[in-house]
């Protein structure tokens, strides 16, 4: 025998406890979790402070991630108090022991003069674009806002910077700075996937900007058409939350490291050679720095450049994507970044190895006698003879 929606609501109400606004505010002050089950367009009108938003249709799928403690009191609310009745029953069926529904919903809450706030919400277009992120534990809408608010500097728009930039842009990292003084050459196109044939001769930062903005209009690109140097490194890097090092020479790698140590900025490092690559993440104060790993650079003849030794075109794609992944993890505060670990990749053997790295207490950059500026550091671009000339 079928029943009406009104009959069903009446039956459910017999099994669910409702509370008025005053009682709900009291249990909230005592630590209860407020769960807003309205739709996205409804929460644009405001939410109760501290509430988590899970649209009713996703409640069964997401609640366990957000509220793993089934003993914690929960107050469920919607706009007027009807959908929350059914949502409260669902939570009870899932084993939540102390669930109540807010009578009158958010409308009653506002009418009673209780505090509420307008929260930033993604546009409908952004919800579609980032829909797969919104479903992922550890990302969701809160994490997507972290990405949109983040500022990442890519040093180099070449083999490593190209895939890293594209995936960071696709993920919705809101500001991408790109440092590069070179122009697109046809020999770049075998691996530098951010560029295109019709942009040969164009500055790489401009070519990267065109590709990034075509991929994701949410992303603001800041082009630094210059070579990173001791004169500009601190000023440029200070504008960003973290650095993705896609440089191809030792002077720049040491400079990035030293500037990041002084500024306290994370540095996601990557490098490639023929069929092999490596990646690690340096976070000042949480692990070693680049100088701990490589106290002195090798002689120039020992490490030929890509133009001299060649490189498998897909190799920088693999390492660049690892760098992008590390950057996203740092922005979101999830997972275990490669801090104190060096990831080695052999493309021919299809093998990854993970080496543990230790901080050097005598490191000239992050050790006990570390300099306080770049002034006393010499970067010899010709011979890559980089050394600390004195403590700052």
Order of alpha helices (4+ residues) and beta strands (2+ residues): alpha-beta-alpha-beta-alpha-beta-alpha-beta-alpha-beta-alpha-alpha-alpha-alpha-beta-alpha-beta-alpha-beta-alpha-beta-alpha-beta-beta-alpha-alpha-alpha-beta-beta-beta-beta
